[in-house]
Amino acid sequence: MVLGLLALMVSLVVGCSSCTKEKSQPAVDNVALSQGKLVVENCVSTDKEYMFLHHKSDYRWFETCVLMKDFLDSEDQDGTIAGVSNIFQVVDDFEDGGADVYVYLISHSENKDSIDVRHGFWVEDSPMNDEAIKVTFQQAYDKLMEANCPKPHSRHCVLRKEVGPVDANPQYIFGNSKAQVYVDAVTGDVSTENPAFKGCGFGMPLGEWP
């Protein structure tokens, strides 16, 4: 079973009812809030530690999804984060040579931390375990707001290294299926064109996140 990006992004919206886990897992540790607010990098570090404790280094980090309180083009937009979700994949090998693949969806809000584990494998992203992420979410948000471009009518941002014909750095992608702004997670460059498909004349790939 291939888990499509659209279906999983819907399931990641913070505050929705938890789905039934296919695999029993220990509860994820609470994420420490900084001055009462969620910090994306704290969530990533905590979840990476959780994955390492339970799977050592045999996991892949594919995405970090951020849900903001207000729409990016709203007058009330101040960068407040409502929730953060991280997506990982692990492979459980069997002695007979077989294997099970699981996708971990770990979500955080100010009041709740949860984990959902599903059979399946992640597609359309390259793992970011060894990527040098030099730009924080707050820095990427600031660069977006300073950029001379329309702000998408969206509350979503996703950090991902998209699979495409161009080998691009991981990107903070603000927007939805109709409009996106890309902030390079290594250089901080801002673009309204998908760097993974830049100059190739392709439209958005199937399964693009909402």
SEPA-532287 format. One record per residue: residue in three letters; x, y, z of N, C-alpha, C in turn. Coordinates in steps of 0.2 Angstrom, whole numbers, padded with zeros to 4 digits, always signed. Example, Ala and Ser with C-alpha at 12.3 -4.5 7.8 and 13.67 -1.06 7.14 Angstrom:
<babas>
ALA+0066-0028+0039+0062-0022+0039+0066-0016+0039SER+0064-0011+0035+0068-0005+0036+0064+0000+0039
</babas>
This chain:
<babas>
MET+0004-0006+0000+0000+0000+0000+0004+0006+0000VAL+0004+0010-0005+0007+0017-0006+0003+0022-0002LEU+0006+0026+0002+0003+0031+0006+0004+0037+0002GLY-0002+0040-0001-0001+0046-0005+0000+0052-0001LEU+0003+0057-0004+0005+0063+0000-0002+0067+0002LEU-0007+0067-0002-0013+0070-0001-0016+0067+0005ALA-0017+0061+0005-0021+0057+0011-0017+0058+0017LEU-0010+0058+0017-0007+0059+0024-0007+0066+0026MET-0006+0071+0022-0007+0077+0024-0013+0079+0028VAL-0019+0076+0025-0025+0077+0028-0025+0074+0035SER-0022+0068+0036-0022+0065+0042-0017+0068+0047LEU-0013+0073+0045-0008+0076+0049-0011+0082+0052VAL-0017+0085+0050-0019+0091+0053-0020+0090+0060VAL-0017+0095+0064-0017+0094+0071-0024+0096+0074GLY-0026+0091+0078-0033+0092+0081-0038+0087+0079CYS-0036+0084+0073-0041+0078+0071-0041+0072+0075SER-0046+0068+0075-0046+0062+0079-0040+0058+0077SER-0037+0054+0082-0032+0050+0080-0034+0043+0077CYS-0030+0041+0072-0032+0035+0068-0030+0029+0072THR-0033+0024+0071-0031+0017+0075-0024+0015+0072LYS-0019+0014+0077-0012+0012+0075-0012+0005+0073GLU-0008+0004+0068-0007-0003+0065-0002-0007+0069LYS+0002-0003+0073+0007-0006+0077+0008-0002+0084SER+0008-0006+0089+0008-0003+0096+0015+0001+0097GLN+0015+0007+0099+0021+0011+0100+0021+0014+0107PRO+0026+0015+0110+0027+0019+0116+0025+0026+0115ALA+0022+0029+0120+0020+0036+0119+0026+0041+0117VAL+0025+0046+0113+0030+0050+0112+0031+0055+0117ASP+0037+0057+0119+0038+0062+0124+0035+0069+0123ASN+0033+0072+0128+0030+0079+0127+0036+0084+0124VAL+0034+0088+0120+0039+0093+0117+0039+0099+0122ALA+0045+0101+0124+0045+0107+0128+0044+0113+0124LEU+0039+0117+0127+0038+0124+0123+0043+0129+0125SER+0044+0133+0120+0048+0139+0122+0044+0145+0123GLN+0044+0148+0129+0040+0153+0131+0032+0152+0129GLY+0030+0146+0130+0023+0144+0129+0022+0143+0122LYS+0027+0143+0117+0025+0142+0110+0029+0136+0107LEU+0026+0133+0102+0029+0128+0099+0035+0130+0094VAL+0041+0127+0095+0047+0128+0091+0048+0122+0086VAL+0048+0123+0080+0048+0118+0075+0055+0114+0076GLU+0060+0117+0077+0067+0113+0078+0067+0109+0084ASN+0063+0111+0090+0062+0107+0096+0058+0101+0094CYS+0053+0102+0090+0049+0096+0088+0053+0091+0084VAL+0057+0093+0079+0061+0089+0075+0066+0085+0079SER+0069+0089+0084+0075+0086+0088+0071+0080+0093THR+0066+0082+0096+0063+0077+0100+0060+0071+0096ASP+0058+0072+0091+0055+0066+0087+0061+0062+0084LYS+0066+0065+0082+0072+0061+0080+0075+0057+0085GLU+0075+0060+0091+0077+0056+0097+0073+0050+0099TYR+0066+0051+0098+0062+0046+0099+0063+0040+0094MET+0064+0042+0088+0065+0037+0082+0072+0033+0084PHE+0077+0037+0086+0083+0034+0087+0083+0029+0093LEU+0079+0031+0098+0079+0027+0104+0075+0020+0102HIS+0071+0020+0098+0067+0014+0096+0069+0011+0090HIS+0073+0014+0086+0075+0011+0079+0082+0012+0078LYS+0086+0015+0083+0093+0017+0081+0094+0022+0075SER+0098+0021+0071+0099+0025+0065+0095+0023+0059ASP+0092+0017+0060+0088+0014+0054+0081+0017+0053TYR+0081+0024+0052+0075+0027+0051+0076+0033+0045ARG+0071+0035+0042+0072+0040+0037+0067+0046+0039TRP+0070+0052+0039+0066+0058+0040+0064+0061+0034PHE+0057+0061+0032+0055+0064+0026+0052+0070+0025GLU+0048+0072+0031+0045+0079+0030+0044+0081+0037THR+0043+0088+0038+0041+0092+0044+0035+0096+0041CYS+0030+0095+0044+0024+0099+0042+0022+0104+0047VAL+0021+0110+0045+0019+0116+0050+0012+0118+0049LEU+0008+0119+0054+0001+0122+0053+0001+0128+0057MET+0000+0134+0053+0000+0140+0057-0007+0142+0059LYS-0007+0147+0064-0014+0149+0067-0018+0152+0062ASP-0015+0157+0058-0018+0161+0053-0016+0160+0046PHE-0020+0162+0041-0018+0161+0034-0012+0166+0033LEU-0008+0164+0028-0002+0168+0027-0003+0175+0024ASP-0009+0176+0020-0011+0182+0018-0016+0186+0022SER-0016+0184+0028-0021+0187+0033-0017+0193+0037GLU-0021+0198+0038-0018+0204+0042-0016+0202+0049ASP-0019+0196+0051-0018+0194+0058-0012+0189+0058GLN-0009+0187+0053-0003+0183+0052+0003+0185+0056ASP+0005+0182+0061+0011+0184+0065+0016+0178+0066GLY+0015+0173+0062+0019+0167+0063+0018+0162+0068THR+0012+0163+0072+0011+0159+0077+0009+0152+0074ILE+0012+0147+0078+0012+0140+0075+0006+0136+0079ALA+0002+0133+0076-0004+0129+0079-0002+0122+0080GLY+0003+0119+0076+0005+0112+0076+0011+0110+0072VAL+0014+0105+0073+0020+0103+0070+0019+0095+0069SER+0020+0092+0063+0020+0085+0062+0026+0083+0058ASN+0029+0078+0061+0035+0075+0057+0034+0068+0054ILE+0037+0066+0049+0035+0060+0045+0042+0056+0044PHE+0042+0050+0047+0047+0046+0046+0045+0039+0043GLN+0050+0035+0041+0049+0028+0039+0054+0024+0041VAL+0052+0018+0043+0057+0012+0046+0055+0006+0042VAL+0060+0002+0042+0059-0005+0039+0061-0010+0044ASP+0057-0015+0046+0058-0020+0050+0059-0026+0046ASP+0066-0029+0047+0068-0034+0043+0066-0041+0047PHE+0064-0046+0043+0063-0053+0046+0069-0057+0045GLU+0069-0062+0049+0075-0067+0049+0074-0071+0042ASP+0068-0072+0039+0067-0076+0033+0069-0071+0027GLY+0071-0065+0028+0073-0061+0022+0067-0056+0020GLY+0061-0057+0023+0056-0052+0022+0057-0046+0026ALA+0052-0041+0025+0052-0035+0029+0045-0032+0029ASP+0044-0028+0034+0038-0024+0035+0040-0016+0035VAL+0037-0012+0031+0038-0005+0031+0033-0001+0034TYR+0035+0004+0039+0030+0008+0042+0032+0015+0042VAL+0026+0019+0041+0027+0026+0041+0025+0029+0048TYR+0029+0033+0051+0027+0036+0058+0025+0043+0057LEU+0019+0045+0059+0017+0052+0059+0016+0054+0066ILE+0021+0059+0068+0022+0061+0075+0019+0068+0075SER+0014+0070+0079+0011+0077+0079+0011+0080+0085HIS+0012+0087+0085+0012+0091+0091+0008+0097+0091SER+0004+0098+0096+0001+0105+0097+0003+0107+0104GLU+0000+0113+0106+0002+0116+0112-0001+0112+0118ASN-0006+0108+0116-0009+0104+0121-0009+0096+0121LYS-0006+0094+0115-0006+0087+0114-0001+0084+0109ASP+0002+0079+0111+0007+0075+0107+0004+0068+0105SER+0005+0066+0099+0002+0060+0097+0007+0057+0092ILE+0006+0050+0091+0009+0046+0086+0005+0041+0083ASP+0005+0041+0076+0001+0036+0072+0006+0032+0068VAL+0005+0026+0067+0010+0021+0064+0006+0017+0059ARG+0008+0018+0052+0004+0014+0047+0009+0010+0043HIS+0006+0004+0041+0009+0000+0036+0010+0004+0029GLY+0015+0004+0026+0016+0007+0019+0022+0011+0019PHE+0024+0014+0013+0030+0017+0012+0029+0024+0009TRP+0034+0029+0011+0033+0036+0009+0036+0037+0002VAL+0033+0041-0002+0035+0042-0009+0036+0050-0010GLU+0039+0051-0016+0040+0058-0019+0045+0062-0015ASP+0048+0060-0009+0053+0064-0006+0059+0060-0005SER+0065+0063-0004+0071+0060-0002+0072+0061+0005PRO+0075+0056+0009+0077+0057+0016+0081+0063+0017MET+0080+0067+0023+0084+0073+0025+0088+0071+0031ASN+0089+0065+0032+0094+0063+0038+0101+0067+0038ASP+0104+0067+0032+0110+0069+0031+0111+0076+0028GLU+0105+0079+0027+0105+0086+0024+0107+0091+0029ALA+0111+0096+0027+0113+0102+0031+0107+0107+0031ILE+0102+0107+0036+0097+0112+0036+0100+0118+0040LYS+0101+0123+0037+0104+0129+0040+0099+0134+0042VAL+0094+0134+0038+0089+0139+0039+0083+0137+0044THR+0082+0140+0049+0076+0138+0054+0069+0140+0051PHE+0064+0137+0053+0058+0139+0051+0056+0146+0052GLN+0058+0149+0058+0057+0156+0059+0060+0160+0054GLN+0067+0159+0052+0070+0162+0047+0067+0162+0040ALA+0065+0156+0039+0061+0155+0032+0055+0159+0032TYR+0051+0159+0037+0045+0163+0038+0046+0170+0037ASP+0052+0173+0040+0053+0180+0039+0055+0181+0032LYS+0059+0177+0029+0061+0178+0022+0055+0178+0017LEU+0050+0174+0019+0044+0174+0015+0040+0180+0016MET+0040+0183+0022+0036+0189+0023+0039+0195+0020GLU+0046+0195+0020+0050+0200+0017+0050+0200+0009ALA+0049+0194+0006+0049+0194-0001+0044+0198-0005ASN+0045+0200-0010+0041+0204-0015+0037+0199-0019CYS+0032+0196-0016+0028+0191-0020+0022+0190-0016PRO+0016+0188-0019+0010+0187-0016+0011+0181-0011LYS+0007+0182-0005+0007+0176+0000+0002+0172-0001PRO+0003+0165-0002-0003+0160-0003-0008+0161+0002HIS-0014+0159+0000-0020+0159+0005-0019+0152+0008SER-0015+0151+0013-0014+0144+0016-0011+0145+0023ARG-0012+0140+0027-0010+0140+0034-0004+0135+0034HIS-0002+0132+0029+0003+0126+0029+0010+0128+0026CYS+0015+0125+0029+0021+0125+0027+0024+0118+0028VAL+0028+0115+0023+0031+0109+0023+0038+0109+0022LEU+0043+0106+0026+0050+0106+0024+0051+0099+0021ARG+0053+0099+0015+0054+0092+0012+0060+0093+0006LYS+0063+0087+0004+0067+0087-0001+0064+0083-0007GLU+0060+0087-0011+0056+0083-0016+0060+0080-0021VAL+0058+0074-0023+0061+0070-0029+0059+0074-0035GLY+0064+0075-0040+0062+0078-0046+0068+0078-0051PRO+0068+0080-0057+0073+0080-0062+0079+0084-0060VAL+0078+0089-0055+0084+0093-0053+0085+0091-0045ASP+0091+0090-0044+0093+0089-0037+0094+0095-0033ALA+0088+0097-0030+0088+0103-0026+0089+0102-0018ASN+0091+0107-0015+0091+0107-0008+0084+0106-0005PRO+0083+0104+0002+0077+0104+0005+0074+0111+0005GLN+0067+0111+0005+0064+0118+0004+0058+0118+0009TYR+0058+0124+0012+0052+0126+0016+0047+0128+0011ILE+0041+0125+0010+0036+0126+0005+0030+0129+0008PHE+0029+0135+0007+0023+0138+0010+0017+0139+0005GLY+0011+0136+0006+0006+0137+0002+0001+0131+0001ASN-0001+0130-0005-0006+0124-0006-0005+0122-0013SER-0010+0118-0016-0010+0116-0023-0010+0121-0028LYS-0013+0127-0026-0014+0133-0031-0008+0137-0031ALA-0005+0138-0026+0001+0143-0025+0006+0141-0020GLN+0012+0142-0022+0018+0140-0017+0023+0145-0017VAL+0026+0146-0011+0033+0150-0011+0038+0145-0008TYR+0044+0145-0011+0049+0140-0009+0055+0144-0006VAL+0057+0142+0000+0062+0145+0004+0068+0140+0005ASP+0073+0141+0002+0079+0135+0002+0081+0135+0009ALA+0081+0129+0012+0083+0127+0019+0090+0127+0020VAL+0094+0128+0015+0101+0129+0015+0104+0136+0014THR+0102+0139+0009+0104+0145+0006+0099+0151+0009GLY+0093+0150+0010+0088+0155+0011+0085+0158+0005ASP+0087+0156-0001+0084+0159-0007+0077+0158-0007VAL+0073+0163-0010+0066+0163-0010+0064+0162-0018SER+0059+0158-0019+0057+0157-0026+0050+0155-0026THR+0046+0157-0032+0039+0155-0033+0039+0149-0038GLU+0045+0147-0040+0046+0141-0044+0049+0135-0041ASN+0046+0129-0042+0049+0123-0038+0056+0122-0040PRO+0061+0122-0036+0068+0121-0038+0069+0114-0040ALA+0065+0109-0038+0066+0102-0040+0064+0101-0047PHE+0060+0106-0050+0057+0105-0057+0059+0112-0061LYS+0064+0116-0058+0065+0122-0062+0068+0121-0069GLY+0065+0125-0073+0068+0124-0080+0066+0118-0084CYS+0062+0114-0081+0060+0108-0085+0054+0108-0088GLY+0050+0113-0087+0043+0114-0091+0038+0109-0088PHE+0039+0106-0082+0034+0101-0079+0029+0105-0075GLY+0023+0103-0074+0019+0105-0069+0020+0102-0063MET+0015+0103-0058+0016+0100-0051+0015+0092-0052PRO+0019+0088-0048+0019+0081-0049+0012+0079-0046LEU+0010+0073-0048+0004+0069-0045+0006+0068-0037GLY+0000+0069-0033+0001+0068-0026+0004+0074-0022GLU+0004+0080-0026+0007+0085-0022+0003+0087-0016TRP+0006+0089-0011+0002+0091-0004-0003+0096-0005PRO-0008+0096-0001-0013+0101-0002-0011+0108+0001
</babas>
